[in-house]
Amino acid sequence: MESGQTDISSMALRSTIVARFGLDVPLSLQPPRDCECGCSINLPLGIGHTPEERVVMVGAEREWLRHRFTCPKASGLRTAVHDQVARIWVALLTAAGFKDVTYEDRRWDAAAGSDEAKHRRPDIVAFNPVTQQRWVIDVSLAWAPAAEGAKASLAARNRERYKVSSYREGMGRRVREAEAGGAQVPEGWVEDVFVPLGYEVEGAWGPSATWAFEEVVGVKAATVCADLTDWSKINFGEHWKRAIAVALANGQAAVISRSAKPDELAAARDSTELSQESNPDSGH
Ligand SMILES: [Zn+2]
């Protein structure tokens, strides 16, 4: 992989450290005082001379740094980060030997008909050749922690739980469709399982995402050619964990800094995929 795909940018490194350790926001990281959405940083005028006032200012700066995590004008950038993580999973599942890996399968849940509110479109559908289950996968990013000081993975877990409930009806429709012989299933198919992948943009993984990743590495280990002696489970896992971590770190930095347009993120994503194909660790 080229640098830029495996390395986090210096901007991403600085903003991650500032957020993680609750540091003062350095001048070079401070976003413009006014956002294009009409919001601006909420700072009382003429303060900053006493220690107490400094605390108020630093808190406001830190909060403002995260404004773009909820800003309506940044939704395109946030979606691009989500799509990038989903595309990394497509490459990971393919490299691990999953079959029929389909990104954004529009025909899934066609039984919901024209009711858009009910209709679900999973990010990825893929067949697990070891358990013979078809995974219905949805990636979900949490842009804000569950609460100040909450355990790091709590918001990611909440995203996963939300996805499980929002897919319950659609999964039920698929089961009935399969029982009626209406749904196409791969040979040896046992069942469909819903697999939510929840991430916090500051790096924490939800329990389902952690479980799924270990399963995928296990599938690769179970199906890898016995004569491919240079394959290492640890290297394979580390390679893909790093790819996801880098996408999240660079993505949140791009959203904060407005440094990238959605199509620039997409271009970075495409070159990531190309370089993964030529990487021996990715299993080709
Ligand atoms: Zn805004």
Residues whose N, C-alpha, C, O or C-beta is under 5 A from the ligand:
A	BS01	ZN	C35 E36 C37 C39 C71
